[in-house]
Amino acid sequence: MVEAPYVMQSATDVQMNLGWTVPIHNAAEALPNLVNPFFMLPLPAVLGLRARDLVGFTFLQFLFHLPVVLLLLWLLGMTFDFVAPVPP
C-alpha cells in the first residue's frame, strides 16, 4: 500500500481487517472505468459510432455494478476479524 497509505489508516480507524484494504481499494478504483471506459476509445472510430452512443450503455453498467460491488466488498470486508497493527 505504498500508493495510498491513507487507505491503511482509514481501515484501522473503522476497524476493518487490513488484509482486505488492497482488494477493496483496487475494486473501488476499477468502478469508474465502467463510466469512462478508456479501453473503448478505438471502438467508435472502427465502428463509426459517436461517444454518446456508448454513454447510455456504460451508465447502465455503472448503475447495476455500483451496488453489487459495494455490497460484495462490504460482505468480504466483514469475513475477517480486525487485528490492530503492531508498530515496529
Secondary structure, DSSP 8 states (H G I E B T S, - for coil): --S-HHHHHHHHHTT--GGGHHHHHHHHHHGGGGTS-GGGTHHHHHHT--HHHHHHHHHHHHHHHHHHHHHHHHHHHTSS--------
